[in-house]
Amino acid sequence: MTVQAAEQINVFWFLPTHGDGRYLGTTEGGRPVDLPYLQQVALAADSLGYYGVLIPTGKSCEDSWLVAAALAPITRHLRYLVAVRPGLQPPTLAARMAATLDRLSEGRLLINVVTGGDPVENKGDGIFLSHSERYEVTHEFLEVYRRLLAGEKVDYHGTHIQVEGAEVLFPTVQRNGPPLYFGGSSAEAIDVAADHIDAYLTWGSRRRRWRKSWRS
């Protein structure tokens, strides 16, 4: 069997919204986060031809949506991979935020679906669900979110999420919304990826056997 290589590889850089330093994994020689430095990193990545930048999420980081909104106007081609948090925000709000930022960035928004893995941080955000329940929420969230960005008016009654007459009035630049990225190595995570996700994020050393087909 012959395996064809991808026509191109999309290379991302990283926006250090929790601070930056000379030595990976330590604060030695670190510098604080400020807007001029983030602008410098974004402009450099844009001019060097990087496809996009990952903006991390969590209590130790500046808010990824506000950072992307601040940097998109000063760049021309760079895409911004920004997190949505099922269970922390409702799918209707996330869809409206995505539609707005996709229009403001002229179609340069990418979405990183983050279910959340740190129990301490989850509790600090008011999330007390088990691992399986969090992925149930993620599945229901994406059922509603994707339909909204496809232009549907949605009624949905799930175990965790219920909406009636939900809709997004102003469409995205990218058809059916920005592409969805997602990472997770559990069986529940892989099921969510197979059902909903455009790009699966994983460590290069890991190999998994898929149990479902990717959506076309």
C-alpha positions in Angstrom: 0.0 0.0 0.0 1.3 3.4 -0.9 0.7 6.3 1.5 0.7 9.7 0.0 2.2 12.6 2.0 0.1 15.7 2.7 0.4 18.4 0.1 1.5 20.9 2.8 2.2 21.0 6.5 0.7 23.9 8.5 3.2 25.0 11.1 2.0 26.9 14.2 3.9 29.1 16.7 2.9 29.7 20.3 1.8 32.9 22.1 3.2 32.9 25.6 0.2 34.4 27.4 1.3 33.0 30.8 4.8 34.5 30.5 7.9 33.6 28.5 11.5 32.6 29.4 14.8 31.4 28.2 14.5 28.0 29.8 11.6 25.6 29.0 9.6 24.6 32.0 11.1 27.1 34.4 10.6 30.8 35.4 14.4 31.5 35.2 15.1 34.4 33.0 11.3 34.9 32.5 9.6 38.0 31.4 6.0 39.1 32.2 3.2 39.2 29.6 2.4 42.5 28.1 0.7 43.6 24.9 3.8 45.0 23.1 5.6 41.7 23.5 2.6 39.6 22.3 2.4 42.0 19.3 6.1 41.4 18.6 5.6 37.6 18.6 2.5 37.8 16.5 4.1 40.1 13.9 7.2 37.9 13.7 5.1 34.8 13.2 3.0 36.5 10.5 6.0 37.9 8.6 7.8 34.5 8.7 4.9 32.7 7.1 3.6 30.6 10.1 0.1 29.3 9.5 -1.2 30.2 12.9 -0.5 30.6 16.6 -1.8 28.5 19.5 -3.1 30.7 22.4 -3.2 28.6 25.6 -6.1 28.7 28.0 -6.5 28.3 31.7 -6.2 30.3 35.0 -2.5 30.9 34.5 -3.0 32.6 31.1 -4.4 35.8 29.8 -7.8 35.3 28.2 -7.3 33.7 24.7 -10.2 35.5 23.1 -9.2 38.9 24.1 -5.6 38.3 23.1 -6.7 37.1 19.6 -9.0 40.1 19.2 -6.2 42.5 20.2 -3.7 40.9 17.7 -5.8 40.0 14.7 -6.0 43.7 13.4 -2.2 44.1 13.3 -1.5 40.8 11.3 -2.5 39.9 7.7 -2.4 36.2 7.3 -1.8 34.6 10.8 -4.6 32.4 12.1 -5.5 32.3 15.8 -6.2 29.0 17.5 -8.5 30.0 20.4 -10.2 27.8 23.0 -13.8 27.1 23.7 -14.6 25.4 27.0 -17.7 23.1 27.0 -19.2 23.3 30.5 -17.7 26.7 31.2 -19.6 28.5 28.5 -22.9 27.6 26.7 -22.7 26.7 23.1 -24.9 29.6 21.9 -22.5 32.1 23.5 -19.5 30.3 22.1 -21.0 30.3 18.7 -21.7 34.0 18.7 -18.2 34.8 20.0 -16.7 32.6 17.2 -18.9 34.2 14.5 -17.9 37.7 15.6 -14.2 37.0 15.9 -14.2 35.1 12.6 -15.7 38.2 10.9 -13.4 40.7 12.6 -10.3 38.6 11.6 -11.6 38.1 8.1 -11.8 34.3 8.5 -8.6 33.7 10.4 -10.1 32.0 13.5 -9.5 28.4 14.5 -11.2 26.8 17.5 -9.5 24.6 20.1 -12.1 22.5 21.9 -10.8 22.1 25.5 -12.7 19.7 27.7 -10.4 20.4 30.7 -8.2 17.9 32.5 -7.1 19.6 35.7 -9.6 18.7 38.5 -8.4 21.5 40.8 -8.8 24.1 38.0 -12.2 22.6 37.0 -13.5 23.0 40.5 -12.2 26.6 40.6 -14.3 27.2 37.5 -17.4 25.6 39.1 -17.1 22.3 37.1 -17.6 19.3 39.3 -18.3 16.7 36.6 -16.6 13.4 36.3 -14.3 12.6 33.3 -17.0 10.8 31.4 -19.6 13.5 32.2 -17.3 16.2 30.9 -17.0 14.4 27.5 -20.8 14.0 27.5 -21.1 17.7 27.9 -18.5 18.3 25.1 -20.5 16.0 22.7 -23.8 17.8 23.4 -22.0 21.2 23.2 -20.6 20.5 19.8 -24.0 19.1 18.6 -25.5 22.5 19.2 -22.5 24.7 18.4 -21.9 23.2 14.9 -25.5 23.4 13.9 -25.6 27.0 15.0 -22.6 28.0 12.9 -24.1 26.0 10.0 -26.9 28.5 10.0 -29.6 26.4 11.7 -32.1 27.5 14.3 -31.7 24.9 17.0 -33.9 23.1 19.5 -31.9 20.6 21.5 -32.8 18.7 24.7 -29.8 16.7 26.0 -28.8 15.4 29.4 -26.7 18.4 30.2 -27.6 21.1 27.5 -31.0 22.3 26.5 -31.8 25.2 24.1 -34.9 26.3 22.3 -34.9 28.6 19.3 -31.1 29.2 19.5 -29.6 30.9 16.5 -26.6 33.0 15.3 -27.9 36.0 13.4 -24.6 37.1 11.8 -22.8 34.3 9.9 -19.1 33.4 9.9 -16.7 34.1 7.1 -15.7 30.5 7.0 -18.4 28.2 5.8 -20.0 26.3 8.7 -17.7 28.1 11.1 -14.0 28.0 11.9 -12.3 24.5 11.9 -12.4 22.6 15.1 -9.2 21.3 16.8 -9.2 18.9 19.7 -6.9 16.8 21.8 -7.5 13.9 24.2 -6.3 10.3 24.5 -9.1 8.6 26.4 -11.7 6.5 24.7 -14.4 9.2 25.3 -12.1 11.9 23.8 -11.5 9.8 20.7 -15.2 9.3 20.2 -15.8 13.0 20.4 -13.0 13.6 17.9 -14.4 11.1 15.5 -17.9 12.6 15.7 -17.1 16.3 15.5 -13.5 17.4 15.0 -11.6 18.6 11.9 -8.0 18.3 13.3 -7.0 15.9 16.1 -4.1 17.1 18.3 -1.7 14.6 19.8 1.8 14.0 20.8 4.0 12.8 18.0 5.0 9.7 19.9 1.5 8.4 20.4 -0.3 6.0 18.1 -4.0 5.2 18.4 -6.3 3.0 16.6 -9.5 4.8 15.5 -12.8 3.2 16.3 -14.9 5.5 14.2 -14.7 7.2 10.8 -13.7 10.8 10.5 -16.6 13.0 9.4 -16.2 14.2 5.8 
